[in-house]
Amino acid sequence: MRLSELQNKDVVNVVDGKKIGNIIDVIIGSDGIMNGLVIEKTKFLVSMFTTRDEIEIKWKEIEKIGEDVILVKVSF
């Protein structure tokens, strides 16, 4: 799967069912393994909870990568 394919998917939190945002980048460790995703938050989450407009999702927090959606399990 290519990064461009991942970027077209919505990232949804399974804890509350809300869309977190979209992928803007990936985190790759010095060993060459992908460690996580950088998500650009939706405007609602930015204004309600923090001034940061992006968050990092660790690879272990990803529950499922589907055809249209990436399901993650994170607590804010």
Long-range contacts (C-beta under 8 A, 24 or more apart in sequence): 1-65, 6-37, 6-65, 6-70, 9-65, 9-66, 9-68, 9-69, 9-70, 10-68, 10-69, 10-70, 11-37, 11-39, 11-57, 11-69, 11-70, 11-72, 12-69, 12-70, 12-71, 12-72, 13-71, 13-72, 13-73, 13-74, 14-63, 14-71, 14-72, 14-73, 15-73, 15-74, 15-75, 18-45, 20-45, 20-55, 20-57, 20-72, 20-74, 21-45, 21-54, 21-55, 23-70, 24-54, 27-56, 34-59, 35-59, 36-61, 37-62, 37-70, 49-76
